[in-house]
Amino acid sequence: MHYHLTAEQQEMAEKARKIAVEKILPIRKKYDKEGGFPWEVVEALAEAGLFKVFIPEENGGIVREGNGITNMCLVTEELSRICGGIALAYAGTGLGAFPIILFGNAEQKQKFLSPIARGEKLAAFALTEADAGSDAGAIKTTARKDGDFYYLNGTKIFITNGGEADIYTVLALTAQEKGARGASMFIVEKGTEGFEFGRKEDKMGIRGSVTKELIFNDVKVPAENLLGREGLGFIVAMRTFDTSRPGVAAQALGIAQGAIDELLKITYSHEHEGKHLLAHQGIQWKIADMYAELYAARALVYQVASLVDRGKAKEVSHLSAMAKMFASDVAMKISSQALEIVGGEAYTSEMPLEKMMRDAKITQIYEGTNQIQRNIIGGHILKEAGKLATKN
């Protein structure tokens, strides 16, 4: 199913698939076991021009109009089909870049997006804190203005690409008394005095992705690195999530597809009662359900990505929430059921199915838990119900 993709988009998906098979497959077990950061994959992606696919043309990318989210989803899905963790070096950079793409001025875009497009620098998005996860309005990191600079103080946790990225989009309070309305978004560069990296997380899944703590101790950030204006930070963050959540959904699609790929190989090569496991009706029914759910999820994700890119939807928050929620739930269900069908052998690290199930879980959690996504969808439903009630 091509989902009305252009020849250029099909080519970028094929490039990503080739890199996934040739570069990621041989190392995914090593990175899952040892952790670390897959710079050799980043270099291959940069050489293939795949960081350009979500960056505007005027800043060194290939996006002529829209946000490039469909392009990013295509690449992310193919990489995640082999390893959802290693794929995050790429997808996490997209997340870190989107605040600049959406709200940056011409100078900011040229300075920070151009090296990302060339694959010379990676990006990261920094919102989460110890007391501010799903409740983004509870952040405590501050930004105090003094002359032509802001001084950032605080700590961020669970930051994808932390310590590896050179460019960070960071949410901080410029007016603490205003709560979420007093939040602002800043671009902070690695190497800035006072900007340090703390604990590296030892995670259950996505172990091929580095997740670190960011520490800000009077970090001196030029006022020109403020995105938009003071007090706009929460809106920047929410608009970023509206744009980026289909990317998480695409990661989930890739993991689910990878689990089905492994399941098909195993059930076709193993026999029971003189025939392929896959030839047994009970197995076929289960896999038929998996196929249907995956195809439904993929259709939703790419439809939403297209709407985000083309600006056809007046409000995309609930649509992005649906795509992320549904695709991640499907990924968790498929990876878990695939493991159950294969049985005890798949529960060992000798097979990638147990890794895929561990990787799938995080897609239900980050960029807003699926409970938060249901809240977003529920809020939209309430508005629609109110409109219907008024008409009647």
N, C-alpha and C positions, 0 to 999 in steps of 0.2 A: 504494500500500500504506500503510495508516494505522497498523499496528502497535498497534491497540487504543488509539489516542490519544483523549483526551477532546476535547470541543468547544473547551474553553479552550486546550488544547495545539495543536490545529489552527489556532486563531485566532492564537496567538503565532507559529507558523511562517509563516503568511500575512503577518503584520506584518513579520517579518524579511525575507521575500522581497520585499515592496514596498519596504522601505528599501534592500535590496541593488540592486534594479533602478533605483530613482529617485535614490538618493544615491551609491551606490558605483560603479556602472557608468560614469557620466560622468567619474569622477576616478581610476579605478584605474590607467590608463596613466600619468597624471601622478605619482601616488605611487610607482609602480614605478620610474619613471625618476629622480625627484628625492628620494625618501624622504620624511621628515617624518611628522607624526602627524595622523590624520584626525579632528580634534576635531568637525568638522561632522557626521560620522557618529555619534560618541559622543552628541552632543546629540540627534540624531534617535532613537537607541536609548533614551535616557533619557526623551524626550518620549512615546515609545510604551510606556513602562513595562517594557521588556524586561530591564533589570537586576534587576527584582524577581523574575524567574521562578526564580532559584536561591537566593533569600534567604528565610529563615523568615518566616512571617506576623507573628510577634510582633516582628520587627525591621524591619518595613516592607515585607516581600516578600509573596509569595502562596503560598509552600510551606507546606502544612498538616502534611504528614508526609513523611518521607524527606529526601533531600539535594538534590532539584531537578536532578539531573544529566541526566535525560531532557529536561527543559525547556531546559537550557543547550545540550544536543546539538542540539536542533531548531533553535534560533536560530543556533548556530555553523555548522551545515551549510548553512543557507540563505544566510548571509552569505559563507561560503567558496565557495559555488557561483559567485559573482561575483569575489571576491578573498580568497584565503586569508590574505593579509598584513593587510589592513585588518580582517578578522574578529578578529585577535588582540588588538586593543584591548579587545574584549569577552571573548573566551575567556581571555586572560591575567588579566583581573580576576577571573574565576571561580576560576582557579587560586590567585591570591593570597588570595581570600576563604575558600576551603574549609578551611584550617587553623583559622580562627576559627569557622566554622560547626560543625566537628567537635569542637573542643577548647576553644573559648572559654567563659568563664563568662558569666553573664547581663549583667554590666556591660560586659564587653568586646564582646559581641555587639551590645548596644544602641548603644554608642559608635561602633563601627567599621562594622558592617553596615548600619545605617540610612542613612548618607550614600551608601554603595555602591548600595543599593536605589533611591535617588532619582536615581542617575546623577551625583551631585555630586562624588564622588571615585572614582577608579579604584584598583585594587590590583595588586600584583605579588608574585611568589614568588621568594625569593632563597636558592638553595642552591649553585649551581655556582661553582667556583673554578678557578684555573689547574691545580691538581693534584687536583681533586675534581669529576669529571663523573659518569660512570657509577658510580664508586666514591664514593658520597656520604659514606661513613665517613672519607674522607681530608681532610675540611675542616680549615682552620687558623684561620678567624675565631674570635676568643675573646670571651667575655663575663665580665667580672670583677665580682663583686658587692661593693658598698661601701655599707653602710647600706640605704637604700630605693631604691637605683639599681643598674643594671648598666652597665658601661662596655664598649662593643663596639669591637673593633679588628680590621681585616682588609679584604679586598677580595673582592667577588663579580663574576663576569663573565657575559656573555650573558644579561642579565636583561631579559625581555620587559616592556614598559611602563616600563623604567628611566628615571627623570627626569620622566616624565609622571604616574605614579601618585603618590598622596598617602599610601597605606597599603602597607607592605611587611611580609611575614612572612619573617623572617630566621632561618636556622639557624646557631647559633654554639656553641662549646664552653665549657661552664661548668666542666668537669672534664677537662682535656686528657689526664690520665693514664689515663682510662677509654676513650678513643677514641670510637667511635660511641655508647657508653652514657653518655658524658659530654656529649652534645649536647642543647641546649635550643632551643626555638623562641620568638622574640620578635616583637612587633608594633612596628615602628619607623615613625614619621611623618616625612614629608618636611618639611624645614625645621628638624629637630632639629640643634643645634649639633654640628659635626664630621661630619655626614652629607653627603657630596658625591657628585657624579656625574662619572665619568671618560669614557673613550673611547666614542664612539658607533660601533657596528659597521657596516661597509659590506658588506652581505650579498649572497650570490648570489640568494636568493629572499626571499619575505615582506618585501619592501622597504617595504611600506606599514605596517610595524610597527617601532617604535623599540626597539632593543636596546642597552643601555648597561651600563657598568661602575659598580658601587656601591663607594664608598670610606668606610670607617668609621674615624674617628680619634678615639678616646676619646668615642664617641657616648654621651651620658648618657640611658639609657632607664629609665623608672620600673619598679620591680619588679612593679607591677600589670600591666605589659604582657607578662609571661611567660605563655605559653600552657601550661596544665596545670601541670606542675611541672618542676623541674630534672631532667635526664636523660631526659626523655620526647621530646625533639626528634626523634630518628631515627624513632620510632614515629609521631609526628605527620606527618613527611614522607612515610613509606611509606603511611600511611593516606590521606593527601592524594592521592598518586599513584594508589592503588587507586580512589579516587573520581573523579579528574579524567581519567584516561587515556581513558575513552570520549569525552571532549571532544576530545582530539587525533584520535581515530578519526573523530569527526563532521566535524572540519575536513578530514580526508583524504577522507571521503565527498563533501563538497561540492566539493572540487577535482576529484575523479574525475567527478562528475556534470557539472560545468561543462565539463570536457574533452569529454565525450560530447556535450553540447549543441552545442558549437562544431563538433565533427566532423560531426554530423548536418546542421547548416546548410550546411557546406561541401560535403559529399558529395552533398547533394540539389541544390544550386544549380550544381554543376559537372557537365559532361558528358564522357563518353568513349565513342567509337564509337556516337554517336547516342543515348545514354541516360544517365540520372543515374548518377554514380559509385556511389551507394547501391544502384542496381538490379543491380550486378554481384555475382554469387554470392560471389566471394572476399572482397569488402569486407563483405558482409552476414555472412559467417561470423565474421570478426574482430570485428565490432561485436556480434554475438550473444554471443560469449564475454565481451566487456566487460560487457554487460548482466547476464549471469548472475553474473559475479564481483562486480559492484557490488551487485546485489540480495542476494547471499549475505552480503557484508560488512555491508550495512545491517541485515539481519535479525539478525546477530550483535551488532552495536553496540547496537541498541536493546533487544535481549533482555538484554544485560549491564547497560545503563543502568537498565533496569527492575528487575533483581535488586539492583543497588546501592541504588536508591531505596527499594525495599520491604523490604530487609534479609532477602530470602529465601535468599540464599546464605550458608552458614556461613563460607565463605572466598572472597573475590572477587579476590584478587591475580592468580591465574592466568587468571581470566576477563577482567579488565581488560587484562591483558597480551596475551591472544589477540585481543581486539577492536582494540587499538592496533596490534599487529603486522600482523594480516591486512589491516585497512583501509588502513593506510599503504602496505603492499606493493602492494595493488590500485591505489591512487591513483598510485603511481609507474609501475606497469605500464601502466595505461590512458592516462595523460597522455603517456607515451613512445610507445606504439603509435599513439595518435591523431596525434601529430606525424609519425610515419613514414608513415602512410597518406596524409596531405595532401602530404607531401614538402617540398621546399626552401622553398616559400613560407611554410610554418608555422615554419620555423627563424628567420625574421626577426621583429623586434619589431612588425611591422605586424599580426600576428595574436597573440591571447592564448594560444595553445597552448604556445608556448615558455615563457611566464611561468608557466603552470600546472604545467609539468614542473619548473621551478625551485622553485616553491612546494611541490610535493608532496614533494620530497626531504627537507625538514626534518622532516616528520612521521615519517620512519623513524629520526630521530636524537634529537629532544629528548623530555623526560620519560622518559628511558631509551631507549637505542638498541634496535633490534629484536633485536640479539644478546642484550642484557640481558633483553628480554621472553622470549626463548626459554629463557634460564636459569631464569627464574621458572616458566615452564610446565614445564620439565624437572624442576625440584625437586618440583613437584606430582605429576608422573608417577611419580617415584621413590617418593613416599609411597604413592601408590595401588598401585604394584607391590608394595611391602612389605606392604600390607594383604592383597592377593590371595595372596601367598606364604604369609603366616601362616595364612590360612584353609585353604589346601591342605596 
